[in-house]
Amino acid sequence: MGVSGSGKSTVGRKLAERIGARFVDGDDHHPAANVAKMRSGVPLTDEDRAPWIAALRTMLDAWLASGDTVVLACSALTERIRTALGVGRPGIHLVFLSGSQDLIDARMRERDHFMPPALLDSQFALLEPPHEALELDIRQAPEELVAGIIGSLALI
């Protein structure tokens, strides 16, 4: 979890590959209206996020029930969203990729994504850092972050 541009997809893909899991990018499950709204520079509301969070929760429930190992990249910026996703249940490990707004803004300006850097202020304003998560500093290389996740959560 983390704000847009924090490296969730990059680190998540590398982690999934290292532990032999499937990777799912939560951004791929946004309704088209959400993507259009963000692309136009308008932050999402809780109402906008509700169907997206419900869809991700359904997927998480199915993965837990089947015993599948999946790495899900999702912003999950607020405690309310994390609760709606069911974070805290056995089998779910939360990793918070944190970094300065300046660093993340610079990264966002170098990529092609529907989330424009102009919305970064709204992401940081919404962010409620989790109390119970593995927090990692994104100044580390993705490979170092993956090694830290694997070591801290004893995933292999």
PyMOL commands that set and color helices and strands:
alter all, ss='L'
color gray80, all
select helices_A, chain A and resi 8-19+26-29+32-39+46-66+79-85+101-108+117-126+142-153
alter helices_A, ss='H'
color red, helices_A
select strands_A, chain A and resi 22-25+70-73+95-98+134-137
alter strands_A, ss='S'
color yellow, strands_A
deselect
rebuild
show_as cartoon
